Amino acid sequence: QVQLVESGGGLVQAGESLRLSCVGAGIRFSAYAMGWYRQAPGKQRELVAIITTGGFTNYADFVKGRFTISRDNAKNTVYLQMSSLKPEDTAIYYCSAELLLERYWGQGTQVTVDS
């Protein structure tokens, strides 16, 4: 059974930082591209950042320079370091594991940024 479990969300003030973690189980973690997506109330889920099996990264324009995605295959964990948070970053953040046509999702972690 595949499980992706996110943690690290919370309530912060604008300008502060948070680090999200996502631990995977039930998959060969190193074989999957890992992504972070987010969904704000009333909006569609959108890509935040993705990291390939080889460590290449890609970011949405709205987080470039502020967020950093990384992975530790030995710990089956992907991270999202978020800095200079803005109220518009408020959303549920989801972790995904992607390999060809397979995609798995975590349950999400709430990030709320107060102005």
LINJO-V641255 format. One record per residue. PHI is phi in radians with two decimals (* if undefined). Layout:
PHI / PHI
//
This chain:
* / -1.44 / -2.34 / -2.15 / -2.14 / -1.56 / -2.70 / 1.83 / -1.24 / 2.90 / -1.83 / -2.34 / -1.56 / -0.95 / 1.64 / -1.46 / -2.16 / -2.54 / -2.14 / -1.64 / -2.22 / -2.46 / -1.80 / -1.83 / -2.52 / 1.48 / -2.34 / -1.44 / -0.90 / -1.15 / -1.51 / -1.86 / -1.23 / -2.08 / -2.30 / -2.05 / -2.17 / -2.49 / -2.43 / -1.60 / -0.96 / 1.37 / -2.12 / -1.39 / -1.17 / -2.33 / -1.23 / -1.80 / -2.83 / -2.48 / -2.29 / -1.44 / -1.09 / -1.54 / 1.61 / -1.29 / -2.15 / -2.50 / -2.23 / -1.17 / -1.00 / -1.30 / -2.11 / -1.02 / 1.52 / -2.01 / -1.95 / -2.35 / -1.75 / -2.62 / -2.45 / -2.24 / -1.14 / -1.14 / -1.85 / 0.91 / -2.29 / -2.07 / -2.10 / -2.32 / -1.52 / -2.02 / -2.16 / 0.83 / -1.14 / -2.09 / -0.97 / -1.27 / -1.42 / -1.08 / -3.10 / -1.57 / -1.80 / -2.03 / -1.68 / -2.34 / -2.06 / -2.30 / -2.61 / 0.92 / -1.58 / -1.55 / -2.59 / -2.08 / -2.14 / -1.50 / -1.51 / 1.67 / -2.38 / -1.42 / -2.07 / -2.17 / -2.00 / -1.63 / -1.46
//
